[in-house]
Amino acid sequence: MKQLAELLTEELENAFEKAGYSGEYAKVTLSNRPDLCEYQCNGAMAGAKAYKKAPFMIAQDVVDRLGESVCIESAQMVKPGFINITLKKSFVADYLNQMQADERLGAAAKERRKILMDYGGPNVAKPLHVGHLRSAVIGESIKRTARFLGHEVISDVHLGDWGYQMGLIITELKKRKPELPYFDETFTGKYPEEAPFTISELEEIYPTASAYAKEHADYKEEALHATFLLQNGHRGYRAIWDHIMRISVEDLKKNYGKLDVTFDLWKGESDAQKYIPDMVEKMKKDGYAHLDDGALVVDVKEETDTKEIPPCMILKSDGAALYDTTDLATLVEREEQYKPDEIIYIVDKRQELHFIQVFRCAKKTGIVGEDTKLTFLGFGTMNGKDGKPFKTRDGGVMRLENLIREIDEEMYKKIAENRTVSEEEGRRTAEIVGLSALKYGDLSNQASKDYIFDVDRFTSFEGNTGPYILYTIVRIKSILAKYEEMGGSLEGLKVKEAVTDCEKALMLENAKFNSVIENAHEELAPHKICAYIYDLANTFNRFYHGVKIIGEENEETRKGYIALLLVTKRILETSIELLGFEAPERM
């Protein structure tokens, strides 16, 4: 289904060509002065130079040749050369009915692609903290939006599961429980099925070991050696690693579940290891990799670079692999197993240089083909009110589950203050609304920018917040329920020509949905969906206060209002689902 602006552009192209001008100047956009018109075309301004003619004369020529239109009510030339357009009410109503009949509300990818998304990126044996929030919620929204438009999307959490932290855990466990069979080099039996630690113990072991290693060089050396043995197949250490993975992944899935974030793949750095030797050998053989101070590197700088781009380091001087190595080997695996058209990485923006190096190296060495698009979306920092990275009251890094609990408690207080509800219903509603506050608070900001995490503002029922959007949806649900209680049916209703200005404004806002969603996907910009539904909620509430919906005496007009509410509700509910949350039945 074509966007409204596309349909209008086609009309203007015909008029431009009839007037003797190129149709390339006929692009129609939303009006930046909605008080004057609904859409506009500024092409005459650009065409003035080409045709050596005043832009208002070109614009008037075009307006004179528009003739009878199925969609345009009026078109006016406004000096110095704008064409201001107002749409026919009947056309807008028909357009909304077509959207309502479409499973995707008129939004669809013009070319379907296979997209692999890498987001999440937690380290095993560590709890999720607030620093993991942005990658999870931004990635989840982009994934949902791409799938909604018809793309095939594969999401991968990409665990940090193979590095130095594993050696630290093994070393600390050996220090505490040397009698375990994993440390007995003569043991040949079957290792225990039950792990020698709980998730809570595991989460305590790592920071203890990490802190101790910083003060004791011999302990650090032992941990590095344990990492080396693990990565080279030590039987007992692999068994410990299996325990760590099982317990950690189970806990991570539970905590991501609280955010309503899911992944198709739970692969990690360990999965890429088997691809490294052949990859390195091929880079050497093909002449891309060379030694630099003992390290194996691939040069990735380009003539057009305005800043220094260091070589991509493949192996350290001692032969050890790095993040560059693992990420490149992961690309080898992804190409071999999935052959995606595009791979999107959603990672802290401070990692940009690393991904520039990896992407260039992957293209240069043929790990990925020229047609495979590699995209880095770097996100900013979530800060406290002091402008510094968000911390607990005592200055520590806040666990994500504790942040979720705090927001749920805040929402429950507000719900309990406003309404008499059972505690069970209140708690469940608080979880739903709390998740909207958390996700919308993050996603309404442009991903690349830092933002202030303000619990009081994010949990407010007023302003540009998740709870305000949900309150609007609940208000619509309440009106529809009341209409049914009065004997009305919601089946087969059609949007009708607008009777009032605020009704037409709501229709036009709804009609933007497909263009907003397609644009949000193209630019990987969930904040554009947030901005849109905030405008839509405000436009609906102006309509709600401007007309009597249930109290409308004319039955056909009332049916038209209810049909418009059904479209608005569906668009709002679809949009928040793309953002990763849902609306309760009441608040």
N, C-alpha and C positions, 0 to 999 in steps of 0.2 A: 504494500500500500504506500502510495507516494505521500510525502509530507506536504502540508498546506503550501509552504513556500515554493516547493517544486511545481505544484499545480499552477500557482500564480505566475511563476517564472515562465512556464510554457505559454501562458496567455500573453505575457509581455513580449516574449521572443517573437511571436507571430506579429504583434503590433509594431515592434521595432523594424522587422523585416519589411512589412507593408509600407512603412514610412521611408524605406531606403537605407536603413542602418543595420549594422551587424547585430545578430541576436545575442552575441557574447556580452552585450551591455545590459541585458534584461534581467539580471539576477535580482530577485525579490527577497527582502529580509524582514524580520519583525521590526515594527516601528520603534525608534528610540524616543519618540514623542507620542505615547499612547493617548494623550489628551487631544491630539490632532487627527490621528488615523491609526489603523490597525496593522497595516504592512506598508512598506515603502520600497521604491526602486530609485537608486542613486546613479544609475548607469549613464544618464545624460551628462553628468558632470565629467565622467571619465571619457565619454565620447566626444566632448567638445573640442579637444585638441586634435583628435584624429580627423574630424570633419570640418575643422576651422569654422565652427558655428557656435553661437551662444547656447549654453546648456538649456536655458528655459525654452528656447525655440525647438530644440530636439525633443525635450520632454513634452511640449505641447503637441508636436507632430505625432508622437506616440499615443498620447491620450486621445487625440482626435480619431485615431484608427483602431481603438480598442473595440468599438462597436458593442454588439449585444454579447454579454458574457454570462456563463452559468454560475460563476463564483463571485464576480466583482459587482458590488452595488454602485460604487462610484470611484472614479479616479480623477485626481486633480493635480494640475501642475502648480507647484509652489516655487517661487523664485528663491535661489538662483537657478534651480533646475531639478528639484525633487519631484517624484511622482508619489502622491499620497493615496493609499488604497483603503477602501472600506469594503468588507465582505457582505454578501447577501445572507440574511438570517436563515433562509431556507437551505442554502448551501452548507452553512456551518452545522445546522441540525442534521442534515443528511450525512455529513462527514463523521460526526460523532456516532451516528447509528452504524455506519460502516466499521468504525473502530470497535464498537461494542460487539459486533458480530465476528470480529477477528480474534483468534486465540492469543495473539500477541499485541492486541490493541493497536495494530497498524505498524508496529516496529519490527524490523527484520534486517539481518545482515545482508548486504548486497552481494557479498561473496563469502561463503562459509569456509572457515579455516580450522585446522587442528592446532590448538594452542596448549602448550604445556606451561603451567604456572608454578613458580618456586617461591613459596612464602611460608612464614612461620619461623623456621630455622632455630628451634630451641636446642640446647645442649641436653643430652640425657643426664640423669642423676642430679639434675638441678631443677628447682621448682620454677614454674613460669612466674615472671615478675612483670611490673608495668611496662618495662621496655619491650616486652613481646606483644603488647596490645596492638600497636599500630599495624605491624606486618600482618597480623591475623585478621583484623577487621577490614583493612583496606583490600587485602588479597581476596577475602571471602566475597566482598561486594563486587569487585571486578570480575571474579569468577562467575558469580550468579548473573551478572549483567550480560556477560559474553554468552553464557548458555541460553539465557532468555532470548537473545537475538538469533540463536540457531547455530552458534559455533560449537565444535567439539572441544571440550576443555578437560585436561588432565591436571589435577592439582597434586603437588608433592611437598610435604612438610620439610624435607631435606634436613635430617637430624645431624647435629654435631655429636658423633658417636664413636670417634676413632682416634682422638687425639690424646694429648698429655694428661687430660683430666682422668682418663681411664687408668693410666699408669699410677696416678696419685691414689685413686680409690683402691687399686690392687695392693699397693704398698702399705697403705694405712690399714687395710683389712688384715694383711699379713702380720703387721705389727700387733694388732689387737687379738687376732685369733690364729696364731702360727700353727695350731694343731689341725686346721682344716685340711682335707685331702688335696685341695687345689694346689697347695704349696709343697706337697710331698712328691718329689721327682720320681720316686719308685712306685707310686700308686698307679695301678693299671685297671682298676675296677670302674664301675659306673658312678659318676658323680651324683650327689643328692639332687632330687628334683626341686626341693624347696630351697629358696635362696637363703643364704646365711645373714640376711638383713631385711628389714622392712623399708618401705619408701621413706619413712621419717628418718630412720637410721642412715639410709643412703644419703639423704639430703644434708645430714649433719657431718657425715664422713668427708665429703668432698671439701667444704670450706676449711675444716680442721686440717686436712692434709695439705691444702694449698697454702695456708698460713704458715704451717710448720716448714714446708719446703723452702719458703722465702728466707727463713732464718737458718736453715741447716743444709749446707751444700751436699753433704753425703746422702741425705734423704732425697734431695732433688735428683741426684745422679741415679739413685736406686729407682725412682719413679720413672725417669727417662728410659732406663734399661727395661723396666717392666713394660713400658709402652712399646719398646722395640720388640720384646719377646711376644707380646700379644699380637702385634701386627705381622709377626713372622710365624704365627700358628702354634704358640705354646698351648698345649692341651688344657692344662688347668686354668690358665688365664682366659682362654676362650670360653670355658665353662662359666667362669665368674662374669665375663662380658655378656653371655647369654642371659644370666640372671638379671644383670643391670638393665639390659634392653627390655626384657619382658615386664619387669616391674615399672620401669620409667615410662614406657610407651602406654601401658595401662593407665598410669596416673595422668600422663599428658592428654590422652583421649578424654578422660573424665573432665579435666579442666578446660580443654578446648570445647567440650560439649556444653559447658556452662555459658560459653560465648556463642553457642550455635554455629561453630566453625568446624568444618569437616575436611578431610583430605582423602583423595583416592589412593595415594601412594604414601607409605611410611618408610621411604628409603633414607639412607644416610651416607655419610662420607665413606663408611665401610664398604658399601656396595660398589663404589667406584675403584676400589683398590686393584681389583684384578685387571682393570683396563690400563693401569699406569705403565707397566713394563713395555707392552707393545706400542703404546702411544709415544713413549719417550724414544724408543728405538726408531720408530718411523720419523720422528722429528729430526733425529740425528742423521738418518739415512738420506732424507730429503734435503738436508743442508740448512734447515731452519734453526736448529739448536747449536749453540757453540758455548765454549767455556769462557767465563769471565770471572777472574779471581777465584777460580776453582769451582764456581757454581755454573750449572747448566742453564742458559737463558735463551730466550727468543726476542730479538729486537722488534718492537712494535711501534716505534715513533714514526710519524708521518710528516711530510714536508709542510703541510698546512697547520701543524700544531703551533699554538701560540704560547704554550707552556711545556715544560719538560715532562715527557712521558717515559719513565724508566722501562728497561727491558722486563719482560714477563719471566720471572724466575721459575724454572721447572723443577730443578733439584738443587738443594743446598750443597756446599762443598763436601759435606760428609755423606752425601747421597740421599739424605732424607727428603721426603716430599713436603710440600707446603699447601696452603689454601689454593694457590694458583693451580697446582698440580691436580688436586682433588676436584676442583671445579671444572677443569678442562677434561679430566677423565669422566666426570659426570655427564658432560656434554657428549662425549664419545658414546656412553651408555644410552643416553636419551635419543641420539640419532639412530643408533642400532635398533633399539627396542620400539620407539614410537614414531620416528620420522615426522616431527612437528613442523608446521609452517612457521610458527613463532614460539619463542620461549621468553616468558616475562618473569623477571626477578623483582620482587618487592622487598627491598632491603634498606636499612639505615643509609641516608644520603652520604654519610661519611665514608662509605665503601665505594664511592663512585670510581675513584682511580683504579681500584682493584678490578672492577668490572670492565673498565675501558681496556685494561691490559688483557684480561681474559678473552673478551669479545674479539679484539684485534688478533690475538694469537690464534683463536679458534678459526677465524676466517682465513688468516694467512696460511695456516698449516693444513687447511682443508678438513678440519674436524667437522665443521658445518659448511654447507654449501652457500653460495652467494645468495640464493633465494630464501634461505632461512633467516628470518628476522630475529635479532637478539635485542631485547628491550630491558633497560634498567629503569625502574621507578624508585627513586630514592625518597624516603620520607623523613620529615623533620622530627624534632624532639618534643615529647610531651613534658611540659614544665609545670611547676607549682606556681602559686600566686606571686612568689618572689622572683619568678623568671628563670629559676634554675631547675635542672632535671628533678622531676617529681620524686619526693622521698616520703618516708614515714615520719611521724612526729619526732622520733628520736634520731632521725637522720639516716636511717637505713633504706635499702631498696625494698619497696613494698611488693609483697606477693600479689599476684593478679587475683587470686581467689579472695584475698582480704579486701582488695579494692571493690570487687563485685559485691561482697557482703556489706561493706559500708554503704554503697549506693542503694542496695536493696533495703537496708534499714532506714535510710533517709526517705526513700519513697514510701515505705510502709507507714512512717510517722505522718507523712502528708496525706496519704489515703485515709488513714484512721481518723485524722482531724476533720476531714471534709465529709466523710460518710460513715454511716453505721453499717458495717459489713462484718461478717464472721472473720475470725482471725485467719482461718484457712484460706478463704477467698481473698482476703486482704494481702496475705503473704504471697499467694500465687500472682495476683495482679501486680504487686510490688516488684516481683522478679521480671515480669514482662515489661513493665514500664521502666524499671531500672536498667534493663538491657538497652532499651531505646535511648535512655539518657546517656549511657556510656558510649554506645556506637555512634549515635547522631552527633554527640559532643565532639567525637574524633573526626568523623567523616565529613562534617560540615565545613571543616577546614581544608584548604588545598593541601594535598598530601606532602608536598615538598617543604611546606612551611612549619616552623615550630609553632606550638600553640600552648595556651595556658589552660590547664585542667582545673576547672572551677566547679566543684560539686554543687554548690548552691545554685549557680546559674544553669548548669546542665539538667538539674532535677526540677527546675521551675516549670509550671504549667502555662507560663506566659512567655512570649518572645520566641526566638528562633531555636527551639529545643525539641528533642524527641517527644517528651510528654505532651507538648502543645500539639504536635502532629497527631499523636494518638488520641488526644482529647477531641480533636476535630473529627476523626474517624468514628469515635464512639458516639459523638453527637449525631452524625449521619445515621448510624445504626439505630439509634433511639427514635429518630423521626420515621425511619422505614418500618420499625416495629410498631409504632403507634398507628401508622397508616394501615398496616395489616390488621391491627386490633379493631380498627373502625370498619373492617370489611373490605378494604381495598386489596387488590392482587398485584404482586410485583411481576407477574408473568406477562411477556409480550409487550411491554411498554416501550414506546419509541420517543426519543427526544423530539420536541416540536420547535417551531420557530420561536425565537425569543420574544417575550412580551415586554420585558423591561431591560434597561441598559445593564443592570447588575447581573441579569440572567445571561445576556449575551457575553459579557465579560467572563463569566464562569465557563461558558461553552468554549470560548477562544483559549482560555488557559488550559482546559482539558485537551484541546486539540494540539497543543504543543508537545504532548507526551512522547510521541514517536521520535520527533527530532531531538528532544532532550536526551533520551536514552541512547540513541545511536551516536550522538555527539559525546556523551559521557563515556561510552565504550571506546570510541576512536581516540580520545584524549586520556584514557585511563583516569577519569576524574569523577569519583563518586560525589564530590562536593557539589557538582552541578545538579545531581539528582536531589540533593538536600535543598539547594537553593530553589529548585523548581517546586518541590512539594510545599515548601514554606510559602511561596507565592500562591500556590493553588489553595492551600488551607486558608490564607488570608482572604483570597477572592471568594471562596465558599462562605466564609463567615460574614463578609459584607453582603452577600446574597441572602444568607440566613436572616440577617437583621433588616434587610431591605424589602423583603416580601413576606406575605403570609403563605407558608407552604401547605401545611395541613388545613389551615383555615381558609384557603382560597375557595371562593364560592363556585367558580366555573370549573366543572369536573374535568374537561379536556385540558385546561390550563394546569390544573392540579396534577393530572397524570403526566404532563410534560415536565413539571417540576420534579416529580418523583423519579421519572426516567433519567433526568439529569443528575439527580443524587446517586442513582445506581452507577452511572458512569464515573462520577467523581469518586465514589467509595472504591470502586474497582481499581481506578488508577492510583489512588493513594495507597491501597493495600498492596498492589503490585509493586509500587515503588519502594515501600518499606521492606518488602520481602527481598528486593534486590539489595537493599542496604543491610539486610541480615537480622531484622527483627519483625515482630508481629504486633497486632493490636488486641487488647482484651475486649470482652463483650461490654464491660462497663467499668467506669473509673470513679 
